[in-house]
Amino acid sequence: MSQLEMVNANICQASKVLELGPRVEKLILNPNREVKVEVAIELDTGEIATFTGYRIQHNDARGPMKGGLRYHPTVDAEDVTALASLMTWKTAVVDIPYGGAKGGINCDPETLSSRELERVTRKFIANIREIIGPNVDIPAPDVNTNAQVMAWVMDEYSRFFGFSPAVVTGKPLDLHGSVGREEATGRGVAFVTAEFLAELGRPLQGARVAIQGFGNVGSFAALFLQQAGAKVVAVSDVTGGVYRAGGLPIPALVNYVRKNKGMVKGFREAEAISGDTIFTLPCDVFIPAALGGVLTKERAEVLQTGVVIEAANAPTTLEGDEILQRRGIPLVPDILANAGGVTVSYFEWVQNVQQFRWDGERVDNELRTLMAKAYRDVSRLAKARKLSWRTATYVLALERVAKATFLRGVQ
Ligand code: NAD
């Protein structure tokens, strides 16, 4: 089953709870616009390379569309559509005035020089410039894209339309970015983990945490959880993993990874484990923070965790989800758990539009307020209607999007 089918199945389940009916389901499942462009660049060698770029705009009922740009060799239209749809529901869950979109290019940044990456980015943005904009669709970072890439996005768009910092978020601090954006998703994941454990009556202090993926989201989630008293016993990435029963020294590991091209492999202060072992280690909290579809039926059967907090987008397959439910392992879904990033992206956009800067304390306080409200809304709904957390989260989001759609009118 594809990621899109998984996301759509979750939406349909929530739609049944709300009794929206098949006509509304169709309206809500289909993306508003799907754009596919060729991204042809000259490599440093003088050769020509071509990639395919996508921007899928899923829904704008609640506001301009918002969603990241992913650079990965496996990017395709269907996965980008699934991720665009997730953004519609995520922005609705945290109740920020946006719709959902996503973009991607099927390139492998590992094999490209910085100049080549810049050319890929500029070419892509020049190709889609007419369909993005501060009040239309606002890209942001995702897997393998960072603040530098966002700076190129802003600059390329501004070449055509004048200085436009609000066209993209996740920009560097020196170029109208927001304090707190880089760590926002990990901070939100740590916040949700603490709230969820407290609600289940389980301690965060000393809780054993295992995290798959040690990029932006995984590493900041690890840092904040450790600061809050948890023990991050294992992390893994595309190169393998590391384990220490007493808890990994996360700041030292973060430093090591920064110097080691983003890889945990070779970190000497911990035991090396294979990437797959992370799914079998006994822990209290398991956090997938890499790619989608990793919690398969087989892995869900062997997972030895108290709870799952979905930091990655769509990390659990439908079969995996069923098995976790059958095994009584509670889960906080992606569209709530990782919404901290888009929430601070929204704050960055607000600051750009108002040409006014917030300090870190204000960003963190506002993030906490919005995440806490979203968390409470989902928790109440799950209890009141006896729904799983995933279904409750989708019901909340779908109700908000459906209301906005009908208020605006369907002609
Ligand atoms: P990143 O590129 O910074 O890091 C990705 C990490 O996943 C790296 O450590 C990489 O080695 C690891 N990884 C990749 N393939 C893997 C594999 N096959 N097995 C094990 N590890 C693998 O990306 P990120 O920004 O941290 O995003 C991670 C996830 O969180 C993605 O699903 C993304 O969509 C989601 N997300 C990110 C943000 C954000 O603000 N960055 C916000 C919401 C959701």
Residues whose N, C-alpha, C, O or C-beta is under 5 A from the ligand:
A	BS01	NAD	P141 D142 V143 N144 T185 G213 F214 G215 N216 V217 G218 S236 D237 V238 G262 A289 A290 L291 G292 A311 A312 N313 N338 G341
